[in-house]
Amino acid sequence: MLYLIGLGLNVDGISAYGLEIVKRCKRVYLDNYTVDFPYSVEELGEFIGKKIIRADRELVESLSLVDEAQKMDVALLVYGSPLTATTHISLIQEAKRTRVRYKVIYNASILDAVAETGLQLYKFGKIASVPKWQENFTPDSFMKTIQENISIKAHSLILCDIGLDFQDALKQLSQAARNYKISLKKIIVCQCLGTKHRRIVYRELKNLEEEDFKKPYCIIIPSKLHFMELEVLKEFS
């Protein structure tokens, strides 16, 4: 059987049920290519008491985990909640096709945690992802998503590529905004939500140019604010 298990946001965030399942699985994999973890794999392994096999994109997309799950109980641990990445949906589809039993064990994710900013979740639009720019490859299409959100007065949650440092992300965001003729004023930066390193900041872009944030972090571009949202955000100014 194949288990897709959400880890939540902290090293001890896995649910009691998820932990029970992990302990009886023959093989335990960790999706380690979609996020910068706020803790080490060794810390996680010590907490759950099992050997963890790192699973990169190639391994997960090969769907070999489904083949293994035909013969034994296999767990794939995913930071946050398991089905935020489309690759994991593909695993389920392959399991259905090959008649392998599967179970999804959900958990908290960044999509829940951003509510701590005071922004109302139902006012968020499409999620945007910022890739890490290379010397001759600077895609800025993520700004089109933000532009669409702004047009309907929706907040924009921006997830940053693994390995992308905050200052680089800020420069890319600023450049992409100029390309699309979008004026960015105050933004929200969330660091390591759900952990002891949690931090939320609400400031003008120019006042973030000397700041650094631990990974994982995300950026939010707020749209029109309700007075209750603004009241909470002021605490993070």
Secondary structure, DSSP 8 states (H G I E B T S, - for coil): -EEEEE-BSSTT-S-HHHHHHHHH-SEEEEE-SSS--SS-HHHHHHHHTS--EEE-HHHHHTTHHHHHHTTS-EEEEESB-TTSSHHHHHHHHHHHHTT--EEEE----HHHHGGGGT--GGGB---EEE---BTTB---THHHHHHHHHHTT-BEEEEE-TT--HHHHHHHHHHHHHHTT----EEEEEESTTSTT-EEEEEEGGGGTT----SSEEEEE--S--HHHHHHHGGG-
